[in-house]
Amino acid sequence: MDKKNENTILIVDDDVQVLKSLKIWLKNEGFNIETAPDREKAIKIVEDKEIAVALVDLRMVKDDGINISKRLQTFDKKLKIIILTGYPSFDTAVEAMKFGAFDYISKGATNEKILKTINSAIAEREKENSTQSSSAAEKDVIKIILFCDHSLIKERFESISESSPIFQMVETFPRVDSIDMKEFEQEVDIALVCASCNIRDLRDAAETFSEIFRSLPQVKPVIINENFSNADKVKLMQLGVKGFASRVLSSKKLEKGLLHVKKGGFLVDQRVVNLSLQNISEYNSTQLFKDKDMIGLTAREIEILSIMARGLKNKEIAEKLAISEKTVKTHLNRIFKKLGVDSRSKAILTLMGKKIL
């Protein structure tokens, strides 16, 4: 028996005999097989397992194969659907193709034709996965510029760059002011800035990061080799710093953290986040309201955000504003959606990133 790969085929049909015969045949062809007599079972299987191809009966007693197929593809857009029917017609073939079925074949087709169609669907899915993986891998490459004059630190980061598939050192310089940034045209995601080489104090930091942003406006600065207090870190984040990395941070944790920063996150300790929460509670809410156009929040959302930052829970916010807890949750969901976050801590960090705080 010629064994195939480990692709799983789902067969959806309310005819028990059809399910049984197709399962035995395709299993002998080397595939993993799942069967479902109805929509609910089919959905559960697609939710729980990776299915390469679904063979779906067009007409069932209590359901319609095209409707089932559309539902299955909401859980896996790459799922290849092959519509099977005992009553083929031009109109139903067109209908199947319109919603995006991979193919439409008669139950009376030869085993060779059905098998060829399944293999073609699998090949198409694998091609799409390969293209997507290549694209994702390219997106995950982190292009870095390092500002540091310590030979050991430079050697460590250059070593990581040589061995890592995503950590790409574009260039290194001893200090931010040691190059003409206006002439630096290479694409960069992250600027690793050694604190001891570039930042004497917070006033110096403002000038340092202004110089970086003038020439590389999209770059995300991360400070390394630092010894700042948490309060100072909050102020540095207000200047646009996206994180703080220890010089001895493991290469894997460094890669993960910098990739998170590249994608819009922050590399900060929870204690810094907590201090930021305290700061926003002391922030003048009137000023925050003046700045609301920068973040698109309503007056009520600003009010809830200010109260939330003081550490109050949803129930306590509801009691304070004389509204229901459900209404508070609705407002918080809208706030998170507008800021593009999913938690209170991230909301605070986002506001800091937008220099609202």
C-alpha positions as CSV (number, residue, x, y, z in Angstrom):
1,M,0.0,0.0,0.0
2,D,1.4,3.4,-1.0
3,K,1.2,5.5,2.1
4,K,0.5,9.2,1.7
5,N,1.4,12.0,4.1
6,E,-0.5,12.7,7.3
7,N,-3.2,14.9,5.7
8,T,-6.6,14.5,7.3
9,I,-9.8,14.3,5.1
10,L,-13.2,15.1,6.5
11,I,-16.2,13.5,4.9
12,V,-19.6,15.1,5.6
13,D,-22.7,13.1,4.5
14,D,-25.9,12.0,6.2
15,D,-25.8,8.6,4.4
16,V,-24.1,6.2,6.7
17,Q,-23.2,3.8,3.9
18,V,-21.4,6.6,1.9
19,L,-19.5,7.6,5.0
20,K,-18.4,4.1,5.7
21,S,-17.4,3.2,2.1
22,L,-15.4,6.5,1.6
23,K,-13.7,6.2,4.9
24,I,-12.5,2.6,4.2
25,W,-11.3,3.5,0.7
26,L,-9.5,6.7,1.6
27,K,-8.0,5.2,4.8
28,N,-6.5,2.5,2.6
29,E,-5.1,5.2,0.4
30,G,-3.1,6.4,3.4
31,F,-5.2,9.4,4.6
32,N,-6.4,10.1,8.1
33,I,-10.2,10.2,8.0
34,E,-12.8,12.0,10.0
35,T,-16.6,11.6,9.3
36,A,-19.5,13.8,10.2
37,P,-23.2,13.0,9.5
38,D,-24.3,16.7,10.1
39,R,-23.2,20.3,10.4
40,E,-22.7,20.3,14.2
41,K,-20.3,17.4,14.2
42,A,-18.4,18.7,11.1
43,I,-17.9,22.1,12.8
44,K,-16.6,20.5,16.0
45,I,-14.1,18.4,14.0
46,V,-12.8,21.5,12.1
47,E,-12.5,23.5,15.3
48,D,-10.5,20.7,17.0
49,K,-8.3,19.4,14.2
50,E,-6.4,20.5,11.2
51,I,-8.4,19.3,8.2
52,A,-6.8,19.5,4.7
53,V,-9.8,18.7,2.6
54,A,-13.5,18.3,3.3
55,L,-15.7,16.2,1.0
56,V,-19.2,17.5,1.5
57,D,-22.4,16.1,0.2
58,L,-24.4,18.7,-1.7
59,R,-27.9,17.6,-0.7
60,M,-28.7,16.2,2.7
61,V,-32.1,15.5,4.3
62,K,-31.9,18.3,6.9
63,D,-29.2,20.5,5.5
64,D,-27.4,22.0,2.5
65,G,-23.8,21.1,1.6
66,I,-23.0,24.6,0.4
67,N,-24.2,26.2,3.6
68,I,-22.2,23.7,5.7
69,S,-19.1,24.4,3.6
70,K,-19.4,28.2,4.0
71,R,-19.7,27.6,7.8
72,L,-16.6,25.4,7.9
73,Q,-14.5,27.9,6.0
74,T,-15.2,30.5,8.7
75,F,-13.1,28.4,11.0
76,D,-10.4,27.6,8.4
77,K,-10.2,29.8,5.3
78,K,-7.6,27.6,3.8
79,L,-9.8,24.5,4.1
80,K,-10.3,23.0,0.6
81,I,-13.9,22.0,0.0
82,I,-14.9,19.4,-2.6
83,I,-18.6,19.2,-3.2
84,L,-20.0,15.7,-3.9
85,T,-23.4,15.1,-5.4
86,G,-25.4,12.3,-6.7
87,Y,-27.3,14.7,-9.0
88,P,-24.8,16.9,-10.8
89,S,-26.0,19.9,-12.8
90,F,-24.5,23.0,-14.3
91,D,-26.4,25.4,-12.0
92,T,-25.2,23.6,-8.8
93,A,-21.7,23.4,-10.1
94,V,-21.7,27.2,-10.7
95,E,-23.2,27.8,-7.2
96,A,-20.4,25.7,-5.6
97,M,-17.6,27.5,-7.5
98,K,-19.1,30.9,-6.5
99,F,-18.6,30.4,-2.8
100,G,-15.1,29.1,-3.3
101,A,-15.3,25.3,-3.4
102,F,-12.1,23.8,-4.7
103,D,-14.0,21.5,-7.0
104,Y,-17.4,19.9,-7.7
105,I,-17.6,16.2,-8.7
106,S,-20.2,13.5,-9.0
107,K,-20.5,10.7,-6.5
108,G,-20.5,8.5,-9.6
109,A,-17.0,9.6,-10.6
110,T,-14.2,7.0,-10.7
111,N,-12.0,6.5,-7.7
112,E,-9.1,7.8,-9.7
113,K,-10.9,11.1,-10.5
114,I,-11.9,11.6,-6.9
115,L,-8.4,10.8,-5.6
116,K,-6.8,13.0,-8.2
117,T,-9.1,15.9,-7.1
118,I,-8.2,15.3,-3.4
119,N,-4.5,15.3,-4.1
120,S,-4.8,18.5,-6.2
121,A,-6.6,20.2,-3.3
122,I,-3.9,19.1,-0.9
123,A,-1.2,20.4,-3.2
124,E,-2.9,23.7,-3.5
125,R,-3.3,24.0,0.3
126,E,0.4,23.1,0.8
127,K,1.4,25.7,-1.7
128,E,-0.7,28.4,0.0
129,N,0.8,27.4,3.4
130,S,4.3,27.5,2.0
131,T,3.8,31.0,0.5
132,Q,2.2,32.2,3.8
133,S,5.0,30.7,5.8
134,S,7.6,32.4,3.7
135,S,5.8,35.7,3.9
136,A,5.4,35.3,7.7
137,A,9.1,34.4,8.0
138,E,10.1,37.6,6.1
139,K,7.9,39.7,8.3
140,D,9.4,38.2,11.4
141,V,13.0,39.3,10.5
142,I,14.0,42.1,12.9
143,K,16.4,44.7,11.3
144,I,18.5,46.2,14.1
145,I,20.9,49.1,14.4
146,L,23.1,49.1,17.5
147,F,24.5,52.2,19.3
148,C,27.2,50.9,21.7
149,D,30.9,51.3,22.2
150,H,31.4,48.3,24.5
151,S,33.2,45.6,22.5
152,L,31.8,42.7,24.6
153,I,28.2,43.9,24.1
154,K,28.8,44.4,20.4
155,E,30.3,41.0,20.0
156,R,27.4,39.4,21.8
157,F,24.8,41.0,19.6
158,E,26.8,40.4,16.4
159,S,27.0,36.7,17.5
160,I,23.3,36.5,17.9
161,S,22.8,38.1,14.5
162,E,25.0,35.5,12.9
163,S,23.2,32.5,14.5
164,S,19.6,33.8,14.5
165,P,17.3,33.5,11.5
166,I,15.3,36.6,12.5
167,F,17.9,38.8,14.3
168,Q,19.6,40.9,11.6
169,M,22.2,43.4,12.6
170,V,22.1,46.1,10.0
171,E,24.9,48.3,11.4
172,T,26.7,49.2,14.7
173,F,27.9,52.6,15.8
174,P,29.6,53.7,19.1
175,R,27.1,56.6,19.7
176,V,24.1,58.2,18.2
177,D,26.0,61.3,17.4
178,S,28.9,59.5,15.8
179,I,27.2,59.2,12.4
180,D,25.3,61.4,10.1
181,M,21.8,59.9,10.5
182,K,20.5,61.9,7.6
183,E,22.7,59.8,5.3
184,F,21.7,56.5,6.8
185,E,19.1,55.1,4.4
186,Q,18.9,51.5,5.3
187,E,15.6,50.1,6.6
188,V,15.6,49.5,10.4
189,D,13.0,48.1,12.8
190,I,14.7,48.4,16.2
191,A,17.4,50.8,17.5
192,L,19.2,49.2,20.4
193,V,20.6,52.1,22.4
194,C,23.3,51.4,25.0
195,A,22.5,53.7,28.0
196,S,26.0,53.9,29.4
197,C,27.3,55.0,25.9
198,N,24.6,57.4,24.9
199,I,22.5,58.7,27.8
200,R,24.0,60.5,30.8
201,D,20.6,61.7,32.2
202,L,17.0,62.2,31.2
203,R,17.7,65.6,29.5
204,D,20.3,63.9,27.4
205,A,17.9,61.2,26.6
206,A,15.4,63.7,25.0
207,E,18.1,64.9,22.7
208,T,19.3,61.4,21.9
209,F,15.9,60.0,20.8
210,S,14.9,63.2,19.0
211,E,18.0,62.7,16.8
212,I,17.1,59.1,16.2
213,F,13.5,59.9,15.3
214,R,14.4,62.8,13.0
215,S,16.3,60.4,10.7
216,L,14.4,57.1,11.4
217,P,10.8,58.2,12.3
218,Q,9.5,54.6,12.2
219,V,12.2,53.0,14.3
220,K,11.4,51.6,17.7
221,P,14.1,52.3,20.3
222,V,14.9,49.8,23.0
223,I,17.5,50.7,25.7
224,I,20.1,48.1,26.8
225,N,22.8,48.1,29.5
226,E,20.7,50.4,31.7
227,N,20.3,51.1,35.4
228,F,17.3,53.4,35.4
229,S,14.7,53.5,38.2
230,N,11.2,52.5,37.3
231,A,10.1,56.1,37.5
232,D,12.8,57.1,35.0
233,K,11.7,54.3,32.7
234,V,8.2,55.7,32.7
235,K,9.6,59.1,31.6
236,L,11.8,57.5,28.9
237,M,8.7,55.7,27.5
238,Q,7.1,59.1,27.2
239,L,10.0,60.0,25.0
240,G,9.2,57.1,22.7
241,V,11.3,54.3,24.1
242,K,9.6,50.9,23.5
243,G,11.4,48.8,26.0
244,F,14.4,47.9,28.2
245,A,16.6,44.9,27.7
246,S,19.2,43.6,30.0
247,R,22.6,43.0,28.4
248,V,22.5,39.4,29.8
249,L,19.0,38.6,28.5
250,S,19.0,35.2,26.8
251,S,19.1,35.3,23.0
252,K,15.7,33.6,22.7
253,K,14.0,36.0,25.2
254,L,15.7,38.9,23.4
255,E,14.4,37.7,20.0
256,K,10.9,37.2,21.4
257,G,10.9,40.6,23.1
258,L,12.2,42.6,20.1
259,L,9.8,40.8,17.7
260,H,7.0,41.8,20.1
261,V,8.2,45.4,20.0
262,K,8.4,45.3,16.2
263,K,4.8,44.3,16.1
264,G,3.7,47.2,18.2
265,G,4.2,45.9,21.7
266,F,6.5,47.0,24.6
267,L,9.4,45.2,26.4
268,V,8.9,46.4,29.9
269,D,8.7,45.0,33.4
270,Q,5.2,44.7,35.1
271,R,6.4,47.1,37.8
272,V,6.9,49.8,35.2
273,V,3.3,49.2,33.9
274,N,2.0,49.4,37.5
275,L,3.8,52.7,38.0
276,S,2.3,54.0,34.8
277,L,-1.1,53.1,36.1
278,Q,-0.5,55.2,39.2
279,N,0.8,58.1,37.0
280,I,-2.4,58.2,34.9
281,S,-4.5,58.3,38.0
282,E,-2.7,61.5,38.9
283,Y,-2.9,62.9,35.4
284,N,-5.1,65.9,34.9
285,S,-8.2,64.4,33.3
286,T,-9.1,67.8,31.8
287,Q,-5.8,67.8,29.9
288,L,-6.5,64.2,28.9
289,F,-9.8,65.3,27.5
290,K,-8.1,68.1,25.5
291,D,-5.9,65.4,24.0
292,K,-8.7,63.0,23.3
293,D,-8.8,63.7,19.6
294,M,-5.4,62.1,19.3
295,I,-6.9,58.8,20.5
296,G,-10.5,59.1,19.5
297,L,-12.1,58.6,22.9
298,T,-15.4,60.2,24.0
299,A,-15.8,62.2,27.2
300,R,-17.4,59.3,29.0
301,E,-14.6,56.9,27.8
302,I,-12.0,59.4,29.1
303,E,-13.8,59.5,32.4
304,I,-14.0,55.7,32.7
305,L,-10.3,55.4,31.7
306,S,-9.2,57.9,34.4
307,I,-11.2,56.1,37.1
308,M,-10.0,52.7,35.8
309,A,-6.4,53.8,36.1
310,R,-6.9,54.4,39.9
311,G,-7.3,50.6,40.2
312,L,-11.1,50.5,40.6
313,K,-12.8,47.3,39.4
314,N,-15.7,47.4,37.0
315,K,-18.3,47.1,39.7
316,E,-16.7,50.0,41.6
317,I,-16.6,52.1,38.5
318,A,-20.3,51.4,37.9
319,E,-21.2,52.4,41.4
320,K,-19.1,55.6,41.2
321,L,-20.8,56.6,37.9
322,A,-24.2,55.3,38.8
323,I,-24.3,53.1,35.7
324,S,-24.6,49.3,35.2
325,E,-21.5,47.1,35.3
326,K,-22.5,45.8,31.9
327,T,-22.3,49.4,30.6
328,V,-18.8,49.8,32.1
329,K,-17.7,46.6,30.3
330,T,-19.2,48.0,27.0
331,H,-17.2,51.2,27.4
332,L,-14.0,49.4,28.2
333,N,-14.4,47.1,25.2
334,R,-14.8,50.2,23.0
335,I,-11.8,51.9,24.6
336,F,-9.7,48.8,24.0
337,K,-10.9,48.5,20.5
338,K,-10.1,52.2,19.7
339,L,-6.7,51.8,21.2
340,G,-6.1,48.4,19.6
341,V,-5.4,46.6,22.9
342,D,-7.0,43.8,25.0
343,S,-6.2,44.8,28.6
344,R,-6.0,47.8,31.0
345,S,-2.2,47.6,31.2
346,K,-1.8,47.7,27.4
347,A,-4.2,50.6,27.2
348,I,-1.9,52.6,29.5
349,L,1.2,51.6,27.5
350,T,-0.5,52.6,24.3
351,L,-1.4,56.0,25.7
352,M,2.2,56.4,26.8
353,G,3.3,55.4,23.3
354,K,1.1,58.2,21.9
355,K,2.6,60.5,24.4
356,I,-0.7,61.3,26.0
357,L,0.6,60.7,29.5
